[in-house]
Amino acid sequence: LQFYQEPPTENISLAEFESFAVDRLRLLKVVENLGVSYVRNSDSYKTKLEAELRKLKFPYKALAEDDYDARRKDHISHFILRLAYCQSEDLRRWFLQQEMDLFRYRFHELTENLRQKFLEHVNLLFKPISEDLKNELANELSTSTPGLTNAKVKEQMFYKVGLSDAVDLFRARRVFIKDGFAFVPLKDIDAIVLNKYRQKLSKALALTARSLPSIQSDERLQPLLNHLSHSYVGPDYSVQKNTGKISLEHIDALSVKSFPLCMRQLHKALRDNHHLRHGGRMQYGLFLKGIGLTLEQALEFWKKEFIRGKVDADKFDKGYAYSIRHNYGKEGKRTDYTPYSCMKIIMSNPPSQGDYHGCPFRHSEPELLKQKLQSYKIPPSGITQILELVKGMHYQLACQKYFELTHDVDDIGFSLNHPNQYFAESQRLLSGGRELKKEPSHLGNAQQKSNSQESMNSNSTPSSSNTTTDAELEGLEAYFTED
C-alpha cells in the first residue's frame, strides 16, 4: 500500500508495458463496476475484488513481503495509467475515483498494526490514544461522534489528529476537539487518509499532464498512451463468427429485440431519413459487420436505404460504396476495421446537430433520453434507475440496466463493454442458449450508496471478473490497433 509518490526508475520492455497497463485497466474497471453494483466494503464487494486482484496478479494482502512481482506490477502499472489518463479532465476524474476506491479497499484490509506502520510511512503521524485516556473521555467522545455509544467507544480505536487534518470532520461537527487536536475514531481516519491521497494524486496528475509534450515526442509510447485511454479489454468482435447468418429481412426485428440503444437509435434514424452522416455510418456499419453482415449484404443494405432518399444509385456507387468496402479491408490500406467499443463511442467524436451516432446515455439530454425510453415502453421505475445512473456518469451501467429491462432479467451476469457483446448476449438469451438466474438486484441499494458517497465516476467503463474478460489476451497489440 502506498501513495505512489516515487515513480519507477527501472527499464521495462514494451510488451511488459502493454501487459501491465491492460491488466491495471481491467482492475480499475472492475473496481468501478463493483462500486456501483455493491455496497463498498460489504462482504460481497471485498470477496469479488480480492478474487480479481488474485486473478490479475496484483497485491491483495497489503504490505506482504513475499509478493515482489505483484507489488512491482502494481507500482509500475499505476504510473503507466497515470500517463494515459492525465490527458483530459474527464479521464483524470475517472482514474482518480477508481484509484481512490482501490486504495480504500486496501486500507480497510490492513490490521491495526499495519495501518499504523502505513501512516508513519506516508508521514501521517496520527497516534492512537491510550485506553486510559479513551475511558476518561468516553462521554465526550460518544456525544461528539455520531453513531457511537459509550459501549462502541470502548470497542473503537481513536487517533489524536491535528485540527488542520480534520477540518472536514470538524465542520460537520463529527469529531471531539480538545487542546487543538481532533480525536478521530478509526472509522473516520480513513476519510482523512483518503483525502490526503486524493490531494496528492490530483496534484500529480496535473503535473504529469504538463510533462506530456516531452513524453509524446517518444514515437514508441505516444500511440500506446493514446489508445490506452480508449482501450477495450473484452473479446475481439472484428472476428466475425456469424458471417452470413444474418438476413437483411430480419434487421428491423433484431433492432428492437437485440440492438443496444445506440444502434437502435442509428437504425431508426437511417430508416426515417434514408441517410446517416459519416460518424453514424462508421459506428453502425462496423456494428452490422460485427454481427455478421457480409460485404455484399452491407452494400445491398446501405444502397437500398440511401436510394430511397436523395441519393441515386450512381452517386451511391461513386460516393459511398468505397467507404463500405474500406471498412471491410478491401480498399486503401486493407485494414479490417474493428466495431467500436463502448469506451470508444463514449469518449470519441461527440455528435453534432443532425448526427445520430454516439452513446444516448452519454450524449442525449436527460429529458430527451427519458422520452425515448418511454416510447420504448420502459417502465417508469426502470427509467428512474437509468437516469440516476446517467446522472452519476455510469453510462455503460445505464445500458446494462436497459438490457435487463428489455429482456426481463434482474441480473445479466456479465459486464457490458461493447455493442456487439450486447447483441451476442441478447441473441444467446433469446435463443435459450444461456439461462439467467433471476435474483434480487443489487442496483437499488447500490445506487443509494453511490449517491451518498458522492461518486465522481466519469465515462463509466465497467469490466468484470466473469465471462467477458476471462479469455486470455491473444496478442497485446490487438488492444492498441489503429481505429
C-alpha positions as CSV (number, residue, x, y, z in Angstrom):
1,L,0.0,0.0,0.0
2,Q,1.4,3.4,-1.0
3,F,0.6,6.9,-2.2
4,Y,2.6,6.3,-5.4
5,Q,4.9,9.3,-4.7
6,E,8.1,7.8,-6.3
7,P,7.9,6.8,-10.0
8,P,9.7,3.6,-11.0
9,T,13.1,4.0,-12.5
10,E,13.9,0.6,-14.0
11,N,13.8,-0.3,-17.7
12,I,10.9,-2.5,-18.9
13,S,10.1,-3.9,-22.3
14,L,7.2,-2.5,-24.4
15,A,5.5,-5.9,-24.1
16,E,5.5,-5.7,-20.3
17,F,4.5,-2.0,-20.5
18,E,1.4,-3.0,-22.5
19,S,0.6,-6.1,-20.4
20,F,0.8,-4.2,-17.1
21,A,-1.3,-1.3,-18.5
22,V,-4.1,-3.6,-19.8
23,D,-4.3,-5.5,-16.5
24,R,-4.4,-2.3,-14.4
25,L,-7.2,-1.0,-16.7
26,R,-9.1,-4.2,-16.3
27,L,-8.7,-4.0,-12.5
28,L,-9.9,-0.4,-12.3
29,K,-13.0,-1.2,-14.5
30,V,-13.9,-4.0,-12.1
31,V,-13.4,-1.6,-9.1
32,E,-15.9,0.9,-10.8
33,N,-18.4,-1.8,-11.6
34,L,-18.3,-3.3,-8.1
35,G,-18.6,0.2,-6.5
36,V,-22.0,0.7,-8.2
37,S,-23.3,-2.8,-8.1
38,Y,-22.4,-3.5,-4.4
39,V,-22.2,-1.5,-1.2
40,R,-18.5,-0.7,-0.8
41,N,-16.6,-2.8,1.7
42,S,-19.5,-5.2,2.0
43,D,-18.5,-8.9,2.1
44,S,-19.6,-9.4,-1.5
45,Y,-17.7,-6.4,-2.6
46,K,-14.5,-7.5,-0.9
47,T,-14.7,-11.1,-2.0
48,K,-15.1,-10.2,-5.6
49,L,-12.4,-7.6,-5.6
50,E,-9.9,-9.8,-3.9
51,A,-10.7,-12.6,-6.5
52,E,-9.9,-10.1,-9.3
53,L,-6.7,-8.9,-7.6
54,R,-5.6,-12.5,-7.3
55,K,-6.5,-13.3,-10.9
56,L,-4.7,-10.3,-12.3
57,K,-1.7,-10.9,-10.0
58,F,-1.9,-7.7,-8.1
59,P,-1.2,-7.4,-4.4
60,Y,-4.3,-8.4,-2.4
61,K,-2.7,-8.5,1.1
62,A,-1.2,-5.1,1.7
63,L,2.5,-4.9,2.9
64,A,3.0,-8.6,2.3
65,E,6.8,-9.3,1.9
66,D,6.6,-12.3,-0.4
67,D,4.9,-10.8,-3.4
68,Y,7.6,-8.7,-5.0
69,D,6.4,-9.3,-8.6
70,A,2.8,-8.3,-7.7
71,R,4.0,-5.2,-5.9
72,R,6.3,-4.3,-8.8
73,K,3.4,-4.7,-11.3
74,D,1.1,-2.6,-9.1
75,H,3.7,0.2,-8.8
76,I,4.6,0.4,-12.5
77,S,1.1,-0.1,-13.9
78,H,-0.2,2.8,-11.7
79,F,2.3,5.2,-13.3
80,I,1.6,3.9,-16.8
81,L,-2.1,4.6,-16.5
82,R,-1.4,7.9,-14.8
83,L,0.4,8.9,-18.1
84,A,-2.6,7.8,-20.2
85,Y,-5.3,9.2,-18.0
86,C,-3.9,12.7,-17.3
87,Q,-4.8,13.9,-20.8
88,S,-8.3,15.4,-20.0
89,E,-10.4,16.4,-17.1
90,D,-12.8,13.5,-17.6
91,L,-10.0,11.0,-17.8
92,R,-8.3,12.4,-14.7
93,R,-11.6,12.3,-12.8
94,W,-12.4,8.7,-13.7
95,F,-8.8,7.5,-12.9
96,L,-8.8,9.4,-9.6
97,Q,-12.1,7.9,-8.5
98,Q,-11.2,4.3,-9.3
99,E,-7.7,4.6,-7.7
100,M,-9.4,6.1,-4.6
101,D,-11.8,3.2,-4.3
102,L,-9.0,0.6,-4.7
103,F,-6.9,2.4,-2.1
104,R,-9.9,2.5,0.3
105,Y,-10.4,-1.3,0.0
106,R,-6.7,-1.9,0.6
107,F,-6.5,0.5,3.6
108,H,-9.5,-1.2,5.2
109,E,-7.9,-4.6,4.8
110,L,-4.9,-3.6,7.0
111,T,-4.5,-4.8,10.5
112,E,-4.3,-2.1,13.2
113,N,-0.5,-2.6,13.4
114,L,0.0,-2.4,9.7
115,R,-2.3,0.6,9.5
116,Q,-0.1,2.4,12.0
117,K,3.0,1.5,10.0
118,F,1.5,2.8,6.9
119,L,0.5,6.1,8.5
120,E,4.2,6.5,9.6
121,H,5.4,5.5,6.2
122,V,3.5,8.4,4.5
123,N,4.3,10.8,7.3
124,L,0.8,11.0,8.7
125,L,1.8,10.8,12.3
126,F,-1.5,10.0,13.9
127,K,-1.0,8.3,17.2
128,P,-3.7,6.1,18.8
129,I,-4.7,7.3,22.2
130,S,-4.3,5.2,25.3
131,E,-7.1,3.1,26.8
132,D,-6.9,5.2,29.9
133,L,-7.4,8.5,28.0
134,K,-10.2,6.9,26.0
135,N,-12.0,5.9,29.1
136,E,-11.5,9.3,30.6
137,L,-13.1,11.0,27.5
138,A,-15.7,8.3,26.8
139,N,-18.7,10.6,27.4
140,E,-17.3,13.4,25.3
141,L,-16.3,11.0,22.5
142,S,-19.7,9.4,22.3
143,T,-21.5,12.7,22.4
144,S,-19.4,14.3,19.7
145,T,-19.1,11.4,17.4
146,P,-22.3,10.4,15.5
147,G,-23.2,6.8,15.7
148,L,-21.0,5.9,18.7
149,T,-22.5,4.9,22.1
150,N,-20.4,4.6,25.2
151,A,-20.2,0.8,24.5
152,K,-19.0,1.4,21.0
153,V,-16.4,3.9,22.1
154,K,-14.8,1.2,24.2
155,E,-14.5,-1.0,21.1
156,Q,-13.3,1.7,18.7
157,M,-9.7,2.9,18.4
158,F,-9.3,6.7,18.4
159,Y,-6.5,8.7,16.9
160,K,-5.2,12.1,18.1
161,V,-5.1,14.2,14.9
162,G,-4.0,17.8,14.3
163,L,-7.1,20.0,13.7
164,S,-5.8,21.1,10.3
165,D,-6.0,17.5,9.1
166,A,-9.6,17.0,10.4
167,V,-11.2,20.2,9.1
168,D,-13.9,18.4,7.2
169,L,-14.9,16.4,10.3
170,F,-14.8,19.5,12.4
171,R,-17.0,21.5,10.1
172,A,-19.5,18.7,10.0
173,R,-19.5,18.5,13.8
174,R,-18.5,14.8,13.7
175,V,-15.5,14.9,16.0
176,F,-14.4,15.7,19.6
177,I,-11.9,18.7,19.8
178,K,-9.6,19.3,22.8
179,D,-6.5,21.4,23.1
180,G,-6.2,21.9,19.3
181,F,-6.5,18.2,18.5
182,A,-9.3,16.2,17.0
183,F,-10.0,12.7,18.5
184,V,-10.9,10.7,15.4
185,P,-12.3,7.2,15.5
186,L,-10.8,4.5,13.3
187,K,-14.0,4.5,11.1
188,D,-13.3,8.1,10.2
189,I,-9.5,8.1,10.0
190,D,-9.8,6.5,6.5
191,A,-11.6,9.7,5.3
192,I,-8.6,11.8,6.4
193,V,-6.1,9.4,4.7
194,L,-8.2,9.2,1.5
195,N,-8.4,13.0,1.4
196,K,-4.6,13.2,1.6
197,Y,-4.3,10.6,-1.1
198,R,-6.8,12.5,-3.3
199,Q,-4.9,15.7,-2.9
200,K,-1.5,14.1,-3.8
201,L,-2.8,12.1,-6.7
202,S,-4.8,15.0,-8.1
203,K,-1.7,17.2,-8.0
204,A,0.4,14.5,-9.5
205,L,-2.0,14.1,-12.4
206,A,-1.9,17.8,-13.1
207,L,1.9,17.8,-13.1
208,T,2.0,14.7,-15.4
209,A,-0.3,16.5,-17.8
210,R,2.2,19.4,-18.1
211,S,5.0,17.0,-18.9
212,L,3.0,15.2,-21.6
213,P,4.6,17.1,-24.6
214,S,8.0,15.6,-23.9
215,I,6.6,12.1,-23.4
216,Q,4.5,12.3,-26.6
217,S,7.6,13.0,-28.6
218,D,8.6,9.4,-28.0
219,E,7.2,7.6,-31.0
220,R,7.2,4.3,-29.1
221,L,5.0,5.5,-26.3
222,Q,2.7,8.0,-28.0
223,P,0.4,5.5,-29.8
224,L,0.2,3.3,-26.7
225,L,-0.8,6.1,-24.4
226,N,-3.3,7.5,-26.9
227,H,-5.0,4.1,-27.2
228,L,-4.9,3.2,-23.6
229,S,-7.4,5.8,-22.5
230,H,-9.8,4.4,-25.2
231,S,-8.9,0.8,-24.7
232,Y,-11.4,-2.0,-24.8
233,V,-10.4,-5.2,-23.0
234,G,-13.0,-7.7,-24.0
235,P,-13.4,-10.1,-26.9
236,D,-12.4,-9.1,-30.4
237,Y,-15.5,-8.5,-32.5
238,S,-13.6,-8.0,-35.7
239,V,-13.6,-11.8,-35.9
240,Q,-17.0,-12.4,-37.5
241,K,-18.2,-15.8,-36.2
242,N,-21.7,-15.3,-37.6
243,T,-20.7,-14.0,-41.1
244,G,-23.6,-14.5,-43.5
245,K,-26.0,-15.8,-40.8
246,I,-27.9,-12.6,-40.5
247,S,-30.7,-12.0,-43.1
248,L,-31.3,-8.4,-44.2
249,E,-35.1,-9.0,-43.8
250,H,-34.6,-9.6,-40.1
251,I,-32.6,-6.4,-39.2
252,D,-35.7,-4.4,-38.3
253,A,-36.9,-7.0,-35.9
254,L,-33.4,-7.5,-34.5
255,S,-33.0,-3.8,-33.9
256,V,-36.0,-3.9,-31.5
257,K,-35.1,-7.1,-29.7
258,S,-31.3,-7.2,-29.6
259,F,-29.7,-3.9,-30.5
260,P,-28.3,-1.7,-27.8
261,L,-29.9,1.7,-27.6
262,C,-27.1,3.4,-29.6
263,M,-27.6,1.1,-32.5
264,R,-31.3,1.1,-32.3
265,Q,-31.2,4.9,-32.5
266,L,-29.0,4.8,-35.6
267,H,-31.1,2.1,-37.3
268,K,-34.3,4.2,-36.7
269,A,-32.7,7.4,-38.0
270,L,-31.5,5.5,-41.1
271,R,-35.0,4.2,-41.8
272,D,-36.6,7.6,-41.1
273,N,-34.1,9.8,-43.0
274,H,-32.7,7.3,-45.6
275,H,-29.3,8.7,-44.7
276,L,-26.7,8.9,-42.0
277,R,-23.7,11.1,-41.7
278,H,-20.2,9.8,-41.7
279,G,-20.0,9.2,-37.9
280,G,-23.2,7.3,-37.9
281,R,-22.3,5.2,-41.0
282,M,-19.0,4.2,-39.3
283,Q,-20.5,3.3,-36.0
284,Y,-23.5,1.5,-37.3
285,G,-21.8,0.0,-40.3
286,L,-19.0,-1.6,-38.3
287,F,-21.6,-2.9,-35.7
288,L,-23.5,-4.6,-38.6
289,K,-20.3,-6.1,-39.8
290,G,-19.6,-7.4,-36.3
291,I,-23.0,-9.1,-36.0
292,G,-22.4,-11.0,-39.3
293,L,-23.3,-8.9,-42.4
294,T,-21.1,-9.8,-45.3
295,L,-19.6,-7.1,-47.5
296,E,-22.2,-7.9,-50.2
297,Q,-25.1,-7.7,-47.7
298,A,-23.7,-4.4,-46.4
299,L,-23.5,-2.9,-49.8
300,E,-27.1,-4.0,-50.6
301,F,-28.4,-2.8,-47.2
302,W,-27.0,0.7,-47.4
303,K,-27.7,1.2,-51.1
304,K,-31.4,0.2,-50.8
305,E,-31.9,2.6,-48.0
306,F,-29.9,5.5,-49.4
307,I,-31.6,5.4,-52.8
308,R,-35.0,5.8,-51.1
309,G,-33.8,9.2,-50.1
310,K,-31.9,11.9,-52.1
311,V,-29.0,9.6,-53.3
312,D,-29.3,7.9,-56.6
313,A,-27.7,4.6,-57.4
314,D,-24.8,6.1,-59.4
315,K,-24.0,8.6,-56.6
316,F,-24.0,5.8,-54.1
317,D,-21.7,3.6,-56.1
318,K,-19.3,6.5,-56.6
319,G,-19.5,8.2,-53.2
320,Y,-20.4,5.6,-50.5
321,A,-19.7,2.1,-51.7
322,Y,-15.9,2.7,-51.4
323,S,-16.1,3.5,-47.7
324,I,-18.1,0.4,-47.0
325,R,-15.5,-1.8,-48.9
326,H,-12.8,0.2,-47.0
327,N,-14.4,-0.9,-43.6
328,Y,-14.2,-4.5,-44.7
329,G,-10.5,-4.2,-45.6
330,K,-11.0,-4.2,-49.4
331,E,-9.7,-0.8,-50.1
332,G,-7.0,1.6,-49.1
333,K,-4.6,0.2,-46.5
334,R,-6.6,-3.0,-46.5
335,T,-7.2,-2.6,-42.7
336,D,-10.0,-4.9,-41.5
337,Y,-11.7,-2.3,-39.2
338,T,-13.0,-3.3,-35.8
339,P,-16.5,-2.5,-34.5
340,Y,-16.5,0.4,-31.9
341,S,-16.4,-0.5,-28.2
342,C,-18.5,1.4,-25.7
343,M,-15.4,3.3,-24.5
344,K,-14.6,4.5,-28.0
345,I,-18.2,5.6,-28.6
346,I,-18.4,7.4,-25.3
347,M,-15.1,9.1,-25.5
348,S,-14.6,9.9,-29.2
349,N,-16.3,12.2,-31.8
350,P,-19.3,13.5,-29.9
351,P,-22.4,14.0,-32.2
352,S,-23.3,17.4,-33.5
353,Q,-26.7,18.7,-34.6
354,G,-28.2,16.3,-37.2
355,D,-25.9,13.4,-36.0
356,Y,-27.3,10.2,-34.5
357,H,-24.1,8.4,-33.5
358,G,-22.5,8.4,-30.1
359,C,-23.9,7.0,-26.8
360,P,-27.5,8.0,-26.0
361,F,-26.8,7.7,-22.3
362,R,-23.7,10.0,-22.6
363,H,-24.7,12.4,-25.3
364,S,-28.5,12.8,-25.0
365,E,-30.2,15.4,-22.9
366,P,-31.9,13.7,-19.9
367,E,-35.4,14.7,-20.9
368,L,-34.9,13.5,-24.5
369,L,-33.5,10.3,-23.2
370,K,-36.5,9.9,-20.9
371,Q,-38.9,10.4,-23.8
372,K,-37.0,7.9,-25.9
373,L,-37.1,5.2,-23.1
374,Q,-40.9,5.9,-22.6
375,S,-41.5,5.4,-26.3
376,Y,-39.8,2.0,-26.0
377,K,-42.1,1.0,-23.1
378,I,-39.5,1.0,-20.4
379,P,-41.4,1.2,-17.0
380,P,-41.2,4.4,-15.0
381,S,-39.2,2.8,-12.2
382,G,-36.7,1.5,-14.7
383,I,-36.4,4.9,-16.4
384,T,-35.7,6.4,-12.9
385,Q,-32.9,3.9,-12.3
386,I,-31.4,4.5,-15.7
387,L,-31.5,8.3,-15.3
388,E,-29.8,8.0,-11.8
389,L,-27.0,6.0,-13.4
390,V,-26.6,8.6,-16.1
391,K,-26.6,11.4,-13.6
392,G,-23.7,9.6,-11.9
393,M,-22.0,9.3,-15.3
394,H,-22.2,5.5,-15.2
395,Y,-23.2,5.3,-18.9
396,Q,-22.4,1.6,-19.5
397,L,-24.2,0.6,-16.4
398,A,-27.2,2.5,-17.6
399,C,-27.0,0.5,-20.8
400,Q,-26.7,-2.7,-18.8
401,K,-29.9,-1.7,-16.9
402,Y,-31.6,-1.1,-20.3
403,F,-30.6,-4.6,-21.2
404,E,-32.1,-6.0,-18.0
405,L,-35.4,-4.1,-18.5
406,T,-35.8,-5.0,-22.2
407,H,-35.0,-8.7,-21.5
408,D,-36.9,-9.0,-18.2
409,V,-34.0,-10.2,-16.1
410,D,-32.7,-8.9,-12.8
411,D,-29.0,-9.8,-13.1
412,I,-27.5,-10.2,-16.6
413,G,-24.4,-11.9,-15.2
414,F,-21.8,-10.0,-17.3
415,S,-20.4,-6.5,-17.6
416,L,-21.2,-4.6,-20.7
417,N,-18.3,-3.2,-22.7
418,H,-19.3,-3.5,-26.3
419,P,-22.4,-3.0,-28.5
420,N,-21.6,-6.3,-30.3
421,Q,-21.4,-8.0,-26.9
422,Y,-24.9,-6.7,-26.1
423,F,-26.2,-8.2,-29.4
424,A,-24.5,-11.5,-28.8
425,E,-25.7,-11.9,-25.2
426,S,-29.2,-10.9,-26.2
427,Q,-29.4,-13.4,-29.0
428,R,-28.0,-16.1,-26.7
429,L,-30.6,-15.3,-24.1
430,L,-33.5,-15.1,-26.5
431,S,-32.5,-18.4,-28.2
432,G,-32.3,-20.2,-24.8
433,G,-28.6,-20.7,-25.1
434,R,-27.9,-19.2,-21.7
435,E,-30.2,-19.2,-18.6
436,L,-30.0,-16.2,-16.4
437,K,-30.9,-16.8,-12.8
438,K,-33.3,-14.2,-11.5
439,E,-32.2,-12.9,-8.2
440,P,-32.5,-9.7,-6.2
441,S,-30.7,-6.9,-8.0
442,H,-28.0,-5.0,-6.1
443,L,-28.8,-1.8,-8.0
444,G,-31.3,-0.2,-5.7
445,N,-29.2,-0.3,-2.5
446,A,-26.1,0.3,-4.5
447,Q,-27.4,3.4,-6.1
448,Q,-28.3,4.9,-2.7
449,K,-24.8,4.0,-1.6
450,S,-23.3,5.5,-4.7
451,N,-25.1,8.8,-4.2
452,S,-24.1,9.0,-0.5
453,Q,-20.5,8.6,-1.4
454,E,-20.7,11.4,-3.9
455,S,-19.3,9.2,-6.7
456,M,-17.2,11.2,-9.1
457,N,-17.1,8.5,-11.8
458,S,-16.9,9.7,-15.3
459,N,-17.5,7.8,-18.5
460,S,-18.3,4.5,-17.0
461,T,-16.3,1.7,-18.3
462,P,-17.0,-1.4,-16.3
463,S,-15.3,-4.7,-16.6
464,S,-15.7,-7.8,-14.6
465,S,-14.0,-11.0,-13.4
466,N,-16.6,-13.1,-15.2
467,T,-17.1,-14.3,-18.8
468,T,-16.5,-11.1,-20.6
469,T,-12.8,-10.8,-19.6
470,D,-11.9,-14.4,-18.9
471,A,-10.5,-15.0,-22.4
472,E,-6.7,-14.8,-22.4
473,L,-5.1,-12.0,-24.5
474,E,-4.2,-13.5,-27.8
475,G,-1.9,-10.6,-28.6
476,L,-1.5,-7.3,-26.8
477,E,-1.2,-5.4,-30.0
478,A,-4.9,-6.2,-30.5
479,Y,-5.7,-3.6,-27.8
480,F,-3.6,-0.9,-29.4
481,T,-4.5,-1.3,-33.1
482,E,-5.4,1.8,-35.1
483,D,-9.1,2.8,-35.3
